[in-house]
């Protein structure tokens, strides 16, 4: 597990001293890593929700879904300073 390796690396390098047991710290690190990995998934889901408003125009061929998706995603990334 990557979170265990991160904690072990920190402990071995003396970069920090743990104030909780390794299992608890590993659990917290695991949550942080998982949340970071899910940022793009949550953003994609939000873009899909936004684009539902334009569903009729997309189906009629007036708007290109892929292009609209990419533009909307880029806009949200810029506005929120998200790093993907």
N, C-alpha and C positions, 0 to 999 in steps of 0.2 A: 504494500500500500504506500502510495507516494507521501501521504501525510506522516506516516511513521518514519519514513526515510528523512523527511524534512526535520522532524523533531530530533532524530538521532544525530543528524548532521549539525544541528545547532548545539546540542549537548556536547558532542565530541570536540567542536571547535571552540568551546568556552565563550561563544558569542552571547550567551544569555544563561542565567541561572533559573531553573524552573522552580516556581513556588507552589506548584501542584504536581501530582504524580504524572508520569509520562502518558498514561492512558487517557487522562482527562485532557491534557494538552493536545495529544494526538486527535482526540475527538473534536476539539475546537478548530485545529488546523484543517481537519477533514471538512468541516462545515464551510470554512472560508474558501478552500479550494473548490468545493462543489458549487458554492454560490458564484464564484468567478467563472467557472465553466458554463454555468447556466445563463449568464448575462445575455449572450447572443440568442439563446433559445427564447428567453422572455421577450427580448426586443422583437424577434421575428413574429412571435404571437401577437404582440401589440400592433405591429404593422398589419398583420392579417385582419385584425379587428377594425383598424382604421379603414382599410380598403373595402370592407363590407359595404360601406356607404356608397361606393362606386360600382357595386356588383352589376347593376343593370347596364351601365355604360361599358363595362368590361365585356360582358356577355354579347353586347351588340357590336363589339369590335371597335368602338370609338376610343377606347383606352387600352393600352397594352399592359397587362397585369405585371409581367416581369419588370418592365421599365418603371412602372409606377411603384412597385414594391421596392426596387433598388433606390429610387429617388427618395422615397419616404423614409427608408431605413437610414440612408446617408444623412438626411435632415435631422432625424432624431439623434443619431450618433454625434453630430456636430453640436446640437443644442444641449446635449447632456454631457458632453466631453467623455463619452464612453470609449474605452480602448478595447478593440476586439482582437 
